[in-house]
Amino acid sequence: MDLLKAMRTFLVVVEHQSFTAASQALNLVTSAVSRQVADLEQHFGCQLLYRTTRAMHLTVEGRFYLEQFRDVLQRLDDLEALTSERKQTVSGHLRMTAPMNIGRLGVQDVVGDFLREHPDVRLSWMLVNRFVNLVEEGIDLAIRVGDLPDSSFIARRYDSLEVYYVASPEYLREQGVPKHPKELVEHKCVVDSSNRVPGRWRYHTDKGEQQVSVNAAVEINQGEMVAQFAVAGHGIAHLPDFLVQKYLDSGELVSILDEYRLPPVPVSLVYPANRMASPALKALVDYLLANRPKK
């Protein structure tokens, strides 16, 4: 027996004072309505209705259980309404991670606008240039740069970026312009030591992606400072566009080895599939994708 269904049927019978009228209201045959009430009486071990050929009346137990059934069903209806409302309410604590300097893409402005629209969301944002295990570290969302390994996580493309070989005009006048990435071993290089493989720089050829190991004249674990040291003439750097574009525009840095530049590198939103049950995470992902940078 479906106990809740039987309770609702009983309330309709009492409201209409007739099995026949209740069956019409419920779009059921009369025997099915009668059977549900009988099952309800058997379940609670009492008679709920006096039945005659002309009328029906609630018993003492029937009046008692009528109020109890109404209370139970009202509470259930209220709970379902609250659940539906909670699903529409964006609130809770979100934890996300991204590489350092990612703010230069403008993503922090988008996240800030999202938080203004949803003041009940609390955010913890960890900026690190290491691989973060989302499950072990309890992270809801990661912004990741580069090609992604196959995994059970969901990945959505957010943006892409170019990676440039750059140096100051003064450095290139003094040390010369390398014609091939292999010549980088003969040059001073400013290396971002926060990368996974900091001294191994990638480049593109007709044969596919290649790598060259460079000698670091300066190592810094922060990309913005790497760019500044390159501007100051301390060597060649290999950095994404959002860190060097303003220096390229001003002429403080010059792009070199352009024919060996890698294809645009993807920037992705990555999250465990089971986290999308969170309305707050779903809302944040949707908001980021709807407001991604225009290319």
C-alpha positions in Angstrom: 0.0 0.0 0.0 1.1 3.5 -0.8 0.4 5.0 2.6 0.6 8.7 1.6 -1.6 8.1 -1.5 -4.1 6.3 0.7 -4.1 9.3 3.1 -4.8 11.7 0.3 -7.6 9.5 -1.0 -9.2 9.4 2.4 -9.1 13.2 2.7 -10.9 13.5 -0.7 -13.5 10.9 0.3 -14.2 12.9 3.5 -14.3 16.2 1.5 -16.9 14.8 -0.9 -18.8 12.6 1.6 -19.0 10.0 -1.1 -16.9 7.2 -2.6 -18.4 7.8 -6.0 -17.8 11.6 -6.0 -14.2 11.0 -4.7 -13.5 8.5 -7.5 -14.6 11.0 -10.1 -12.4 13.7 -8.5 -9.4 11.3 -8.4 -10.2 9.8 -11.8 -10.2 6.3 -10.3 -12.8 3.5 -10.2 -14.9 3.5 -7.1 -13.6 0.1 -6.0 -10.1 1.4 -6.0 -11.0 4.3 -3.8 -12.8 2.0 -1.4 -9.9 -0.4 -1.4 -7.5 2.4 -0.4 -9.6 3.5 2.5 -10.0 -0.2 3.6 -6.2 -0.6 3.5 -5.8 2.5 5.5 -8.1 1.2 8.2 -6.3 -2.2 8.2 -2.9 -0.4 8.5 -4.0 1.6 11.6 -6.2 -1.1 13.0 -9.4 0.9 13.4 -12.6 1.9 11.5 -12.4 5.3 10.0 -15.8 5.6 8.4 -19.4 4.4 9.2 -20.8 3.4 5.8 -24.5 3.0 5.0 -26.3 2.8 1.7 -27.3 6.4 2.0 -24.4 8.2 3.8 -21.1 7.9 5.5 -19.8 9.4 8.7 -16.4 9.7 10.4 -15.9 7.6 13.5 -14.2 8.9 16.5 -10.9 7.4 15.3 -11.7 8.7 11.8 -11.9 12.3 13.2 -8.6 11.9 15.0 -6.7 10.4 12.1 -8.2 12.9 9.7 -6.4 15.7 11.5 -3.2 13.7 11.7 -3.3 12.9 8.0 -3.9 16.6 7.2 -1.0 17.6 9.4 1.4 14.9 7.8 0.4 15.8 4.3 0.7 19.5 4.9 4.2 19.0 6.4 5.2 17.0 3.4 3.8 19.6 0.9 5.7 22.3 2.8 8.9 20.3 2.7 8.6 19.7 -1.1 7.9 23.4 -1.6 11.0 24.3 0.5 13.1 21.8 -1.4 12.0 23.4 -4.7 12.8 26.8 -3.3 16.2 25.8 -2.1 17.1 24.4 -5.5 16.3 27.9 -6.9 18.3 29.6 -4.2 22.0 30.0 -4.9 23.8 29.8 -1.6 26.6 27.9 0.1 30.3 27.7 0.3 32.3 27.2 -2.9 36.0 26.3 -3.1 37.9 27.0 -6.3 41.5 27.0 -7.4 43.3 28.6 -10.3 46.9 29.3 -11.3 48.6 32.4 -10.0 48.3 35.5 -12.2 45.1 34.1 -13.8 43.4 37.3 -12.7 45.0 39.0 -15.6 42.5 37.2 -17.8 39.8 39.2 -16.0 38.2 36.1 -14.4 38.2 37.8 -11.0 35.9 40.5 -12.3 33.4 37.9 -13.5 33.5 36.0 -10.2 33.1 39.3 -8.4 30.0 40.2 -10.4 28.6 36.7 -9.7 29.1 37.2 -5.9 27.3 40.5 -6.0 24.4 38.9 -7.7 24.4 36.0 -5.2 25.3 37.4 -1.8 24.5 34.2 0.0 27.5 32.4 -1.7 30.7 32.3 0.2 33.9 31.7 -1.8 37.4 30.3 -0.9 39.8 30.8 -3.8 43.2 29.2 -3.8 45.8 30.5 -6.3 48.6 28.0 -6.8 50.7 26.8 -9.7 50.6 23.2 -8.8 48.3 20.3 -9.7 45.4 20.3 -7.1 43.6 17.0 -6.5 40.0 18.3 -6.4 38.6 15.3 -4.6 41.3 15.0 -1.9 41.4 18.7 -1.3 37.7 19.3 -1.4 37.7 21.7 -4.3 34.5 22.3 -6.2 36.0 24.1 -9.3 39.4 24.5 -10.9 40.5 26.8 -13.7 43.2 24.9 -15.5 45.6 26.0 -18.3 46.8 23.6 -20.9 45.7 20.3 -22.4 43.8 18.1 -19.8 44.4 14.4 -19.1 41.5 12.0 -19.6 39.6 11.8 -16.3 36.1 11.4 -14.9 35.9 15.2 -14.3 33.8 17.5 -16.4 35.8 20.1 -18.4 34.3 23.1 -20.1 36.4 25.4 -22.3 36.5 28.9 -20.9 39.2 30.7 -22.9 42.5 30.2 -24.7 45.8 32.0 -24.5 48.9 32.5 -26.6 52.4 31.8 -25.1 55.2 34.0 -26.3 58.9 34.0 -26.3 59.8 37.6 -25.3 62.8 39.7 -24.5 63.6 43.4 -24.2 64.9 45.3 -27.2 68.1 46.1 -25.2 68.8 42.4 -24.5 68.3 41.4 -28.1 70.6 44.2 -29.3 73.3 43.1 -27.0 72.9 39.3 -27.2 71.4 38.8 -30.6 68.0 37.3 -31.7 67.8 33.5 -31.6 66.7 32.0 -35.0 65.6 28.7 -33.5 64.5 27.6 -30.0 67.5 25.3 -29.8 69.6 28.4 -29.6 68.0 29.3 -26.3 70.5 27.2 -24.5 73.1 29.9 -25.4 71.0 32.7 -24.0 70.2 34.0 -20.5 66.6 33.0 -19.6 64.2 34.2 -17.0 62.2 31.2 -15.8 58.9 30.9 -14.0 59.8 28.3 -11.4 56.2 27.8 -10.3 55.5 25.8 -13.5 55.5 22.0 -13.4 58.6 21.7 -15.5 60.1 25.2 -15.3 63.3 24.7 -17.3 61.8 22.9 -20.2 60.2 25.1 -22.7 58.0 23.8 -25.5 57.8 24.9 -29.1 56.0 23.9 -32.3 57.5 22.5 -35.5 56.3 20.7 -38.6 57.1 17.5 -36.8 54.9 18.5 -33.8 55.7 19.7 -30.4 59.3 19.8 -29.2 61.1 20.8 -26.1 64.3 22.6 -25.2 66.0 22.7 -21.8 67.1 26.3 -21.0 69.6 27.7 -18.5 68.0 30.0 -16.0 69.8 33.2 -15.3 66.9 34.1 -13.0 64.3 31.9 -11.5 61.1 33.4 -10.0 58.0 31.6 -8.9 55.7 34.4 -10.0 54.9 35.1 -13.6 54.4 38.9 -13.3 57.8 39.3 -11.9 59.3 37.1 -14.6 57.8 39.5 -17.1 59.3 42.5 -15.3 62.7 41.0 -15.2 62.5 40.3 -18.9 61.5 44.0 -19.4 64.6 45.0 -17.4 66.8 43.1 -19.8 67.8 40.0 -17.7 67.0 37.5 -20.4 64.4 35.8 -22.6 61.1 34.7 -21.0 58.4 32.3 -22.1 55.1 33.6 -20.8 51.3 33.7 -21.7 49.8 36.7 -23.4 48.0 38.0 -20.4 51.3 38.6 -18.6 53.2 40.2 -21.5 50.6 41.9 -23.8 50.9 45.3 -22.2 54.7 45.2 -22.5 54.4 44.1 -26.1 52.0 46.9 -26.8 54.4 49.4 -25.2 57.5 48.1 -27.0 59.2 47.2 -23.7 59.2 43.5 -24.8 59.6 42.1 -28.3 58.1 38.8 -29.4 60.6 36.4 -31.0 60.5 32.9 -32.5 56.9 33.5 -33.6 57.0 30.8 -36.2 57.7 28.3 -33.4 54.9 29.5 -31.2 52.6 26.8 -29.8 48.9 26.7 -30.9 46.6 28.6 -28.5 46.5 26.9 -25.1 43.1 26.1 -23.7 41.8 27.5 -20.4 39.2 25.2 -18.9 36.7 25.0 -16.0 37.1 21.6 -14.4 34.9 20.1 -11.7 33.8 16.6 -10.4 30.6 15.5 -12.0 28.9 14.9 -8.6 29.5 18.5 -7.5 26.9 19.7 -10.1 24.2 18.8 -7.6 25.2 22.0 -6.0 23.0 24.9 -7.3 25.8 27.4 -6.4 28.4 25.6 -8.4 26.1 25.1 -11.4 25.2 28.8 -11.2 28.9 29.9 -11.0 29.9 27.7 -14.0 27.0 28.9 -16.1 27.8 32.5 -15.2 31.5 32.1 -16.1 30.6 30.5 -19.4 28.0 33.2 -20.2 30.6 35.9 -19.5 33.7 34.4 -21.0 36.1 36.7 -22.7 35.2 37.8 -26.2 37.8 36.9 -28.8 
